[in-house]
Amino acid sequence: MARLRALTIEMRRAASAFEPDRWSGADCAAIAEELSAAANACLAAAARAAARASACNTRRDGSAWLARVSGTTPAEARAALSTVAAVEGCPATAEALASGQVSLRQAHQIAAAVAVEPGAEATLLEVATTRGMAGLRREARRITLGARDREQLHAQQRRARSVTHWVDELGMIAGRFRLPPETGVRFVNRLDIEADRCRRAARRAGSTEMREVHAADAFVRMVAGPGARTVGRVDVVYVCDLSAAARGHTHGDELCHVVGGGPVPASVVREAAVGAFVKVAVRDGRKLDTIVHYGRNIPAELRTALELGDPDRLDGAVCIEDGCDRRYGLEWDHDDPVANGGATSYANLKPRCKPDHRAKTERDRTAGLTGGSRAPPR
């Protein structure tokens, strides 16, 4: 015990004495990664110790005590203690948590999803380590919501819809909204289109403000300004297996969801399909990866397939770069550049957000792949 306390005290002393200006950028990046893993491991160990202290009645209210000593809220402390208990049934996650490979929040997401789908632990751990918290949260949500009865889930979503607002510490009007997928996705798609319009206009005027600022302007325009009438067509894309649509409900793992949202009952899709533009994607017939073009233009049929995203889940395109997971402002990037002979095909086109697209283009330029020295095959 004395040795363990001495080691932790020494680690705290070393961290407090750390001076990043003495190290190179590459060294600081490596140190940041190690310190982040160490912090994860230490927080997990603290939660395990607090759980043991509480079980032994050393600390009768373990969550309140842990919140006080760790500087977190009681709710966060309770979540940490419940996560420690939950991962006992997930040995690989428990090991990753103890070593600092995943955080307590990530372990909580994994344990909750594994409780629904026990065989998903390895996949979720891989997502956690390669795609970060955002990717893990989306994958865990897909698993947990996919196990719910869609009619009951939709009824709960309808009951839970809400808009709340308050005045924050800067005197600004802040708010939060919760909408069912079929209305929420329509709203955020419309907001994204108007935000991009505001951003382009602001950039032309020399603005360097963040996109979130332009999204705020777009929100005001949508509610009270000319943007409310000039957004144009906004798509809500539903994916539903044909058999489920015909039957009126899903069986097993049949797909029925809003792209970018979540699962919905087949009845919602059937109602939305009245007067709508319907596209049919055949997953077991014609192979989409046989659609090949050697110009930069993307044929409409190929674009439809690309925008549906992962062919197994058809939940919309997401930036392919690790840890990004953005859905808005995506561009279709030729993985093998056109100038290097790359085809405009399902296999060669990857979704990337603007910053990641620029970074990848620069990597291609550095590697000499954009000089046009190779002609596309005939």
Residue pairs with C-beta under 8 A, 6 or more apart in sequence:
8 42
11 38
15 35
18 31
20 28
20 31
23 31
36 100
37 99
37 100
37 101
38 100
39 100
40 97
40 100
40 101
40 102
40 103
40 104
41 97
41 98
41 99
41 100
42 100
43 70
43 80
43 103
43 104
44 84
44 97
44 98
44 100
44 104
44 107
45 98
46 66
46 70
47 66
47 80
47 81
47 83
47 84
47 104
48 84
50 59
50 62
50 63
50 65
50 66
50 77
50 80
50 81
51 62
51 81
51 84
51 85
53 59
53 62
53 65
54 60
54 61
54 62
54 63
54 65
54 81
59 65
62 77
62 81
63 74
63 77
63 78
63 81
64 74
64 77
66 72
66 77
66 80
66 81
67 73
67 74
67 76
67 77
70 77
72 80
79 104
79 105
79 108
80 104
82 108
83 97
83 104
83 107
83 108
83 111
86 107
86 108
86 111
86 112
86 115
87 93
87 94
87 97
87 107
87 110
87 111
88 94
89 111
89 114
89 115
90 107
90 110
90 111
90 114
90 121
92 121
92 122
92 125
93 102
93 107
93 110
93 111
93 114
93 121
93 124
93 125
94 107
96 102
96 107
96 125
96 128
96 129
97 103
97 104
97 107
101 128
101 129
102 110
102 125
102 128
102 129
103 133
105 133
106 128
106 133
106 136
109 124
109 128
109 133
109 136
109 137
109 140
110 121
110 124
110 125
110 128
110 136
110 140
112 140
112 144
113 120
113 124
113 139
113 140
113 143
113 144
114 120
114 121
114 124
116 143
116 144
116 147
117 143
117 147
120 143
123 139
124 136
124 139
124 140
124 143
127 135
127 136
127 139
128 135
128 136
130 322
130 323
131 139
131 322
131 323
131 325
132 322
132 323
132 325
134 323
134 325
135 323
135 325
138 325
141 262
142 313
142 315
145 153
145 262
145 263
146 253
146 263
148 263
150 249
150 250
150 256
150 263
150 264
150 265
150 266
151 249
151 265
151 267
153 262
153 263
154 180
154 264
154 265
154 268
157 180
157 181
158 180
160 178
161 178
161 179
161 180
162 176
162 177
162 178
163 175
163 176
163 177
163 178
164 175
164 176
164 177
165 173
165 174
165 175
165 176
166 173
166 174
166 175
167 173
167 174
168 174
177 184
178 184
179 187
180 264
181 257
181 258
181 261
181 262
181 263
181 264
182 236
182 238
182 258
182 261
182 264
182 268
182 272
184 261
185 236
185 258
185 259
185 260
185 261
186 234
186 236
188 260
189 234
189 235
189 236
189 260
190 222
190 231
190 234
191 215
191 218
191 219
191 222
192 215
192 328
192 329
193 231
193 232
193 234
194 218
194 219
194 221
194 222
194 227
194 231
195 211
195 214
195 215
195 217
195 218
195 328
196 328
196 329
197 218
197 227
198 214
198 215
198 217
198 218
198 221
198 227
199 211
199 214
202 209
202 214
202 217
218 227
221 227
221 228
222 228
222 231
236 258
236 272
237 258
237 259
237 260
237 307
237 308
237 316
238 256
238 257
238 258
238 259
238 264
238 268
238 269
238 272
238 273
239 255
239 256
239 257
239 258
239 259
239 308
239 314
239 315
240 255
240 256
240 257
240 266
240 269
241 250
241 254
241 255
241 256
242 280
243 251
243 254
244 250
244 251
244 254
244 255
244 256
244 266
245 256
245 266
245 269
245 270
245 273
247 266
248 266
248 267
248 270
249 265
249 266
249 267
250 256
250 266
255 313
255 314
256 263
256 264
256 265
256 266
256 269
257 263
257 264
257 315
258 264
259 308
259 309
259 314
259 315
259 316
260 315
260 316
260 327
279 304
281 288
281 304
281 305
281 308
281 314
283 311
288 302
288 305
288 311
288 346
289 345
289 346
289 347
291 299
291 301
291 302
291 305
291 345
291 346
292 343
292 344
292 345
293 299
293 302
293 343
293 344
293 345
294 338
294 343
294 344
294 376
294 377
295 338
295 344
296 334
296 338
296 344
297 344
298 306
298 332
298 344
298 349
299 344
302 344
302 345
302 346
302 349
303 332
305 346
306 317
306 332
306 346
306 349
306 351
307 316
307 317
308 314
308 316
308 317
309 315
309 316
309 317
309 318
309 351
316 327
317 327
317 330
317 351
318 324
318 325
318 326
318 327
318 330
318 351
319 325
319 326
319 327
319 330
319 351
319 352
319 353
319 356
320 350
320 351
320 352
320 356
321 352
321 353
321 356
321 360
324 353
324 356
326 353
328 353
329 353
329 354
330 351
330 352
330 353
331 351
331 352
331 353
331 354
331 357
332 349
332 350
332 351
333 349
333 350
333 351
333 352
333 357
333 360
333 361
334 342
334 343
334 344
334 348
334 349
335 342
335 348
335 349
335 350
336 342
336 343
336 348
336 369
337 364
337 369
337 370
338 344
338 376
339 369
339 370
339 371
339 372
339 373
339 374
340 364
340 369
340 370
340 372
340 373
340 374
341 374
341 375
341 376
341 377
342 348
342 376
343 376
352 360
361 370
364 370
